Amino acid sequence: MSDLMKKNDANTFFENIAQTIEDARRFTGRAANFAMCVTYYEIGRQIFEEEQGGQTRATYGKRLLEELSKHLSTRFGKGFSETNLRNARKFYQIYSNSIQQTISAESKNDIHHKFQQMISTESKQQATESVFELKNSQSIQQIISAESYPFKLSWSHYLILMRIKNDDERRFYEIEAIRQNWTYQWLQRQYGSSLYERLALSRDKDAVLKLAQEGQSIENPKDILKNPLSLEFLGMAERVEYSENDLESAIISKMQEFLLELGKGFLFEARQKRFTFNEKHFMVDLVCYNRLLKCYVLIDLKTDELKHQDLGQMLMYVHYFDRHIKTTEENHTIGILLCKEKDNMLVELTLPEGENIYASEYSLYLPDKSLLQSKLAEWIAEFEEGQEFISPTGRRSI
């Protein structure tokens, strides 16, 4: 190392170079995803407009896709089956309105030209120059940074999103996948476990609408709830009965997945946390902490129907933590009882108003999506009729 370069200066210099390489790699990945999505969007647009301009009979569309698939497959190889072409058309139909609102015609032409140039270049040097030209393009920077820009995920993500017919539900999963940096496998799992319906069933009507517009936000204790909690990742075989210790041990062995299923901001502190007063010992099954709400979250596991004694015991746990464990800077402790079955009226009658204690059912297997969808539709209909209704969390709403 040159004497002219001091050690601290050298470290800064090396780190700057390393950061430049990391930035370039991240951009290349985003550019590749963007190029694929733009390509499929453009293919879908041209197919859609050709079908609209041609004959309206379904046989024309089928024949068009068959012939186009043969032509593209002969010229480019795999990747242009009729199924993929139908997906491209559907992609355009779903996202065309969002694109029109975000991208001006001039910007679209500019970006399309740059991508065509990047894809068609023969030498690596030309390709690199095109990538950096694209990276520095004011149009693409403006679009990628735009909140409403729809192509922030990979094509694999969009193949999952396009299956979702409900617009509000699709927007929710798209927002969460972008914010939480979900892989497409995790997006598949969250959709398969009916995350949207489970969150919606734990909220009031206004909060359900907010899910579709803003994704999941954690502002108060109720926001962390799902109904039911899906624990299929524990891999527990179907048996008539499980002990609470069996369930607890399975959760501990899959703690990372369990915290992800609980939701945003959860940290694990202890299993079978013991506290003592009046020479009596008590154990909390799981003690977690939510850094977004800045409070303890106590979880008790019940493998059978929830009883009023269970609620009373959790009430005592929460009061103890509030009075003896939490600091003045922290918020009130939350108690959650995970149970196989619960009676909403029992929860309502047992717990005092304003207590941060909730009961949620859990499922060891993926829930029936159609059943949850019908429950959600029924629940929203109750709200629209202006009737008093007890939510799945056991809280009364008007």
Contacts in CASP RR format, 6 or more apart in sequence:
PFRMAT RR
TARGET T0000
AUTHOR 0000-0000-0000
METHOD contacts of the structure
MODEL  1
MSDLMKKNDANTFFENIAQTIEDARRFTGRAANFAMCVTYYEIGRQIFEE
EQGGQTRATYGKRLLEELSKHLSTRFGKGFSETNLRNARKFYQIYSNSIQ
QTISAESKNDIHHKFQQMISTESKQQATESVFELKNSQSIQQIISAESYP
FKLSWSHYLILMRIKNDDERRFYEIEAIRQNWTYQWLQRQYGSSLYERLA
LSRDKDAVLKLAQEGQSIENPKDILKNPLSLEFLGMAERVEYSENDLESA
IISKMQEFLLELGKGFLFEARQKRFTFNEKHFMVDLVCYNRLLKCYVLID
LKTDELKHQDLGQMLMYVHYFDRHIKTTEENHTIGILLCKEKDNMLVELT
LPEGENIYASEYSLYLPDKSLLQSKLAEWIAEFEEGQEFISPTGRRSI
1 7 0 8 1.000
1 10 0 8 1.000
5 13 0 8 1.000
27 131 0 8 1.000
27 135 0 8 1.000
28 131 0 8 1.000
30 144 0 8 1.000
31 118 0 8 1.000
31 131 0 8 1.000
31 134 0 8 1.000
31 135 0 8 1.000
33 151 0 8 1.000
33 153 0 8 1.000
33 154 0 8 1.000
33 155 0 8 1.000
34 115 0 8 1.000
34 140 0 8 1.000
34 144 0 8 1.000
34 151 0 8 1.000
35 115 0 8 1.000
35 118 0 8 1.000
35 119 0 8 1.000
36 154 0 8 1.000
36 155 0 8 1.000
37 91 0 8 1.000
37 151 0 8 1.000
37 154 0 8 1.000
37 155 0 8 1.000
37 158 0 8 1.000
38 111 0 8 1.000
38 112 0 8 1.000
38 115 0 8 1.000
38 151 0 8 1.000
39 115 0 8 1.000
40 87 0 8 1.000
40 88 0 8 1.000
40 91 0 8 1.000
40 155 0 8 1.000
41 88 0 8 1.000
41 91 0 8 1.000
41 92 0 8 1.000
41 95 0 8 1.000
41 99 0 8 1.000
41 151 0 8 1.000
42 112 0 8 1.000
43 85 0 8 1.000
43 88 0 8 1.000
43 89 0 8 1.000
44 85 0 8 1.000
44 88 0 8 1.000
44 89 0 8 1.000
44 91 0 8 1.000
44 92 0 8 1.000
45 92 0 8 1.000
45 96 0 8 1.000
47 64 0 8 1.000
47 65 0 8 1.000
47 68 0 8 1.000
47 85 0 8 1.000
47 88 0 8 1.000
47 89 0 8 1.000
47 92 0 8 1.000
48 89 0 8 1.000
48 92 0 8 1.000
48 93 0 8 1.000
50 64 0 8 1.000
51 60 0 8 1.000
51 61 0 8 1.000
51 64 0 8 1.000
51 89 0 8 1.000
54 60 0 8 1.000
55 61 0 8 1.000
65 82 0 8 1.000
65 85 0 8 1.000
65 86 0 8 1.000
66 82 0 8 1.000
68 80 0 8 1.000
68 85 0 8 1.000
69 80 0 8 1.000
69 81 0 8 1.000
69 82 0 8 1.000
69 85 0 8 1.000
72 80 0 8 1.000
73 79 0 8 1.000
73 80 0 8 1.000
73 81 0 8 1.000
87 159 0 8 1.000
87 162 0 8 1.000
90 162 0 8 1.000
91 158 0 8 1.000
91 162 0 8 1.000
94 162 0 8 1.000
94 170 0 8 1.000
95 150 0 8 1.000
95 151 0 8 1.000
98 148 0 8 1.000
98 150 0 8 1.000
99 108 0 8 1.000
99 150 0 8 1.000
101 148 0 8 1.000
102 143 0 8 1.000
102 146 0 8 1.000
102 148 0 8 1.000
102 149 0 8 1.000
102 150 0 8 1.000
103 111 0 8 1.000
103 143 0 8 1.000
106 139 0 8 1.000
107 139 0 8 1.000
107 142 0 8 1.000
107 143 0 8 1.000
110 137 0 8 1.000
110 139 0 8 1.000
111 134 0 8 1.000
111 137 0 8 1.000
111 139 0 8 1.000
111 140 0 8 1.000
111 143 0 8 1.000
114 130 0 8 1.000
114 133 0 8 1.000
114 134 0 8 1.000
114 137 0 8 1.000
114 140 0 8 1.000
115 134 0 8 1.000
117 130 0 8 1.000
118 127 0 8 1.000
118 130 0 8 1.000
118 131 0 8 1.000
118 134 0 8 1.000
121 127 0 8 1.000
121 130 0 8 1.000
134 140 0 8 1.000
143 149 0 8 1.000
144 152 0 8 1.000
150 174 0 8 1.000
152 178 0 8 1.000
153 161 0 8 1.000
153 174 0 8 1.000
153 177 0 8 1.000
153 178 0 8 1.000
154 184 0 8 1.000
156 184 0 8 1.000
157 177 0 8 1.000
157 182 0 8 1.000
157 184 0 8 1.000
157 187 0 8 1.000
159 184 0 8 1.000
160 173 0 8 1.000
160 184 0 8 1.000
160 187 0 8 1.000
160 188 0 8 1.000
160 191 0 8 1.000
161 170 0 8 1.000
161 173 0 8 1.000
161 174 0 8 1.000
161 177 0 8 1.000
161 187 0 8 1.000
163 191 0 8 1.000
164 170 0 8 1.000
164 173 0 8 1.000
164 191 0 8 1.000
167 212 0 8 1.000
168 209 0 8 1.000
168 211 0 8 1.000
168 212 0 8 1.000
169 196 0 8 1.000
169 212 0 8 1.000
171 212 0 8 1.000
171 213 0 8 1.000
172 196 0 8 1.000
172 211 0 8 1.000
172 212 0 8 1.000
172 215 0 8 1.000
172 216 0 8 1.000
173 187 0 8 1.000
173 190 0 8 1.000
173 191 0 8 1.000
173 195 0 8 1.000
173 196 0 8 1.000
175 214 0 8 1.000
175 215 0 8 1.000
176 182 0 8 1.000
176 190 0 8 1.000
176 195 0 8 1.000
176 215 0 8 1.000
176 216 0 8 1.000
177 187 0 8 1.000
179 215 0 8 1.000
180 264 0 8 1.000
182 190 0 8 1.000
189 233 0 8 1.000
192 366 0 8 1.000
192 369 0 8 1.000
193 230 0 8 1.000
193 232 0 8 1.000
193 261 0 8 1.000
193 366 0 8 1.000
193 367 0 8 1.000
194 230 0 8 1.000
194 366 0 8 1.000
194 367 0 8 1.000
194 369 0 8 1.000
194 372 0 8 1.000
194 373 0 8 1.000
195 226 0 8 1.000
196 211 0 8 1.000
197 369 0 8 1.000
197 372 0 8 1.000
197 373 0 8 1.000
197 375 0 8 1.000
197 376 0 8 1.000
198 226 0 8 1.000
198 227 0 8 1.000
198 228 0 8 1.000
198 229 0 8 1.000
198 230 0 8 1.000
198 367 0 8 1.000
198 372 0 8 1.000
199 211 0 8 1.000
199 216 0 8 1.000
199 225 0 8 1.000
199 226 0 8 1.000
200 208 0 8 1.000
200 211 0 8 1.000
200 376 0 8 1.000
201 227 0 8 1.000
201 372 0 8 1.000
201 375 0 8 1.000
201 376 0 8 1.000
201 379 0 8 1.000
201 391 0 8 1.000
201 392 0 8 1.000
202 222 0 8 1.000
202 225 0 8 1.000
202 226 0 8 1.000
202 227 0 8 1.000
202 360 0 8 1.000
202 391 0 8 1.000
202 392 0 8 1.000
202 393 0 8 1.000
203 211 0 8 1.000
203 222 0 8 1.000
203 223 0 8 1.000
203 391 0 8 1.000
204 383 0 8 1.000
204 391 0 8 1.000
204 397 0 8 1.000
205 380 0 8 1.000
205 383 0 8 1.000
205 384 0 8 1.000
207 223 0 8 1.000
208 376 0 8 1.000
208 380 0 8 1.000
210 217 0 8 1.000
216 223 0 8 1.000
216 263 0 8 1.000
216 264 0 8 1.000
217 223 0 8 1.000
218 224 0 8 1.000
218 264 0 8 1.000
218 265 0 8 1.000
218 290 0 8 1.000
218 292 0 8 1.000
218 293 0 8 1.000
220 293 0 8 1.000
221 293 0 8 1.000
221 295 0 8 1.000
221 334 0 8 1.000
221 356 0 8 1.000
221 358 0 8 1.000
222 358 0 8 1.000
222 393 0 8 1.000
222 395 0 8 1.000
224 262 0 8 1.000
224 263 0 8 1.000
224 264 0 8 1.000
224 266 0 8 1.000
224 290 0 8 1.000
224 293 0 8 1.000
224 297 0 8 1.000
224 334 0 8 1.000
225 336 0 8 1.000
225 358 0 8 1.000
225 360 0 8 1.000
225 393 0 8 1.000
226 261 0 8 1.000
226 263 0 8 1.000
226 360 0 8 1.000
227 360 0 8 1.000
227 361 0 8 1.000
227 392 0 8 1.000
227 393 0 8 1.000
228 360 0 8 1.000
228 361 0 8 1.000
228 362 0 8 1.000
228 363 0 8 1.000
228 367 0 8 1.000
229 261 0 8 1.000
229 262 0 8 1.000
229 338 0 8 1.000
229 360 0 8 1.000
229 361 0 8 1.000
229 362 0 8 1.000
229 363 0 8 1.000
230 261 0 8 1.000
230 362 0 8 1.000
230 363 0 8 1.000
230 366 0 8 1.000
230 367 0 8 1.000
231 250 0 8 1.000
231 251 0 8 1.000
231 258 0 8 1.000
231 261 0 8 1.000
231 362 0 8 1.000
231 363 0 8 1.000
231 364 0 8 1.000
232 363 0 8 1.000
232 364 0 8 1.000
232 365 0 8 1.000
232 366 0 8 1.000
233 254 0 8 1.000
233 257 0 8 1.000
233 258 0 8 1.000
233 261 0 8 1.000
234 247 0 8 1.000
234 250 0 8 1.000
234 251 0 8 1.000
234 253 0 8 1.000
234 254 0 8 1.000
234 364 0 8 1.000
235 250 0 8 1.000
235 364 0 8 1.000
236 242 0 8 1.000
236 246 0 8 1.000
236 247 0 8 1.000
236 250 0 8 1.000
236 364 0 8 1.000
238 365 0 8 1.000
241 303 0 8 1.000
242 303 0 8 1.000
243 303 0 8 1.000
244 285 0 8 1.000
244 301 0 8 1.000
244 302 0 8 1.000
244 303 0 8 1.000
246 303 0 8 1.000
247 301 0 8 1.000
247 303 0 8 1.000
248 271 0 8 1.000
248 272 0 8 1.000
248 285 0 8 1.000
248 286 0 8 1.000
248 301 0 8 1.000
251 258 0 8 1.000
251 286 0 8 1.000
251 301 0 8 1.000
252 271 0 8 1.000
255 268 0 8 1.000
259 266 0 8 1.000
259 267 0 8 1.000
259 268 0 8 1.000
259 288 0 8 1.000
262 288 0 8 1.000
264 292 0 8 1.000
265 290 0 8 1.000
265 291 0 8 1.000
265 292 0 8 1.000
266 288 0 8 1.000
266 289 0 8 1.000
266 290 0 8 1.000
266 297 0 8 1.000
267 288 0 8 1.000
267 289 0 8 1.000
267 290 0 8 1.000
267 291 0 8 1.000
268 286 0 8 1.000
268 287 0 8 1.000
268 288 0 8 1.000
269 287 0 8 1.000
269 288 0 8 1.000
269 289 0 8 1.000
269 296 0 8 1.000
270 284 0 8 1.000
270 286 0 8 1.000
270 287 0 8 1.000
271 285 0 8 1.000
271 286 0 8 1.000
271 287 0 8 1.000
272 283 0 8 1.000
272 284 0 8 1.000
272 285 0 8 1.000
273 283 0 8 1.000
273 284 0 8 1.000
273 287 0 8 1.000
274 281 0 8 1.000
274 282 0 8 1.000
274 283 0 8 1.000
275 281 0 8 1.000
275 282 0 8 1.000
275 284 0 8 1.000
275 320 0 8 1.000
275 324 0 8 1.000
275 325 0 8 1.000
276 282 0 8 1.000
277 320 0 8 1.000
282 316 0 8 1.000
282 317 0 8 1.000
282 320 0 8 1.000
284 298 0 8 1.000
284 299 0 8 1.000
284 300 0 8 1.000
284 317 0 8 1.000
285 299 0 8 1.000
285 300 0 8 1.000
285 301 0 8 1.000
286 298 0 8 1.000
286 299 0 8 1.000
286 300 0 8 1.000
286 301 0 8 1.000
287 296 0 8 1.000
287 297 0 8 1.000
287 298 0 8 1.000
287 299 0 8 1.000
288 296 0 8 1.000
288 297 0 8 1.000
288 298 0 8 1.000
288 299 0 8 1.000
289 295 0 8 1.000
289 296 0 8 1.000
289 297 0 8 1.000
290 297 0 8 1.000
290 334 0 8 1.000
293 331 0 8 1.000
293 334 0 8 1.000
294 329 0 8 1.000
294 330 0 8 1.000
294 331 0 8 1.000
295 326 0 8 1.000
295 330 0 8 1.000
295 331 0 8 1.000
295 332 0 8 1.000
295 333 0 8 1.000
295 334 0 8 1.000
296 321 0 8 1.000
296 325 0 8 1.000
296 326 0 8 1.000
296 330 0 8 1.000
296 333 0 8 1.000
296 334 0 8 1.000
297 333 0 8 1.000
297 334 0 8 1.000
297 335 0 8 1.000
297 336 0 8 1.000
298 314 0 8 1.000
298 317 0 8 1.000
298 318 0 8 1.000
298 321 0 8 1.000
298 333 0 8 1.000
298 334 0 8 1.000
298 335 0 8 1.000
298 336 0 8 1.000
299 335 0 8 1.000
299 336 0 8 1.000
299 337 0 8 1.000
299 338 0 8 1.000
300 310 0 8 1.000
300 313 0 8 1.000
300 314 0 8 1.000
300 317 0 8 1.000
300 335 0 8 1.000
300 336 0 8 1.000
300 337 0 8 1.000
300 338 0 8 1.000
301 338 0 8 1.000
301 339 0 8 1.000
302 310 0 8 1.000
302 337 0 8 1.000
302 338 0 8 1.000
302 339 0 8 1.000
302 340 0 8 1.000
303 339 0 8 1.000
303 340 0 8 1.000
304 339 0 8 1.000
304 340 0 8 1.000
304 341 0 8 1.000
305 339 0 8 1.000
305 340 0 8 1.000
305 341 0 8 1.000
305 342 0 8 1.000
305 343 0 8 1.000
306 337 0 8 1.000
306 339 0 8 1.000
306 341 0 8 1.000
306 342 0 8 1.000
306 343 0 8 1.000
306 346 0 8 1.000
306 347 0 8 1.000
306 359 0 8 1.000
307 346 0 8 1.000
308 346 0 8 1.000
308 350 0 8 1.000
310 337 0 8 1.000
310 339 0 8 1.000
311 337 0 8 1.000
311 346 0 8 1.000
311 347 0 8 1.000
311 350 0 8 1.000
311 351 0 8 1.000
311 357 0 8 1.000
311 359 0 8 1.000
312 350 0 8 1.000
314 335 0 8 1.000
314 337 0 8 1.000
314 357 0 8 1.000
315 351 0 8 1.000
315 352 0 8 1.000
315 355 0 8 1.000
315 357 0 8 1.000
317 335 0 8 1.000
318 332 0 8 1.000
318 333 0 8 1.000
318 334 0 8 1.000
318 335 0 8 1.000
318 355 0 8 1.000
318 356 0 8 1.000
318 357 0 8 1.000
321 333 0 8 1.000
322 332 0 8 1.000
322 333 0 8 1.000
325 333 0 8 1.000
326 332 0 8 1.000
326 333 0 8 1.000
332 356 0 8 1.000
333 356 0 8 1.000
334 356 0 8 1.000
334 357 0 8 1.000
334 358 0 8 1.000
335 356 0 8 1.000
335 357 0 8 1.000
335 358 0 8 1.000
336 357 0 8 1.000
336 358 0 8 1.000
336 359 0 8 1.000
336 360 0 8 1.000
337 357 0 8 1.000
337 358 0 8 1.000
337 359 0 8 1.000
337 360 0 8 1.000
338 360 0 8 1.000
338 361 0 8 1.000
338 362 0 8 1.000
339 359 0 8 1.000
339 360 0 8 1.000
339 361 0 8 1.000
339 362 0 8 1.000
340 361 0 8 1.000
340 362 0 8 1.000
341 361 0 8 1.000
342 359 0 8 1.000
342 360 0 8 1.000
342 361 0 8 1.000
342 394 0 8 1.000
344 390 0 8 1.000
344 391 0 8 1.000
344 392 0 8 1.000
344 394 0 8 1.000
345 390 0 8 1.000
347 359 0 8 1.000
347 393 0 8 1.000
347 394 0 8 1.000
347 395 0 8 1.000
348 390 0 8 1.000
348 394 0 8 1.000
348 395 0 8 1.000
348 396 0 8 1.000
351 357 0 8 1.000
358 393 0 8 1.000
358 394 0 8 1.000
358 395 0 8 1.000
359 393 0 8 1.000
359 394 0 8 1.000
360 392 0 8 1.000
360 393 0 8 1.000
375 392 0 8 1.000
379 389 0 8 1.000
379 391 0 8 1.000
379 392 0 8 1.000
382 389 0 8 1.000
383 389 0 8 1.000
383 397 0 8 1.000
386 398 0 8 1.000
388 396 0 8 1.000
388 397 0 8 1.000
388 398 0 8 1.000
389 396 0 8 1.000
389 397 0 8 1.000
389 398 0 8 1.000
390 396 0 8 1.000
390 397 0 8 1.000
391 397 0 8 1.000
END
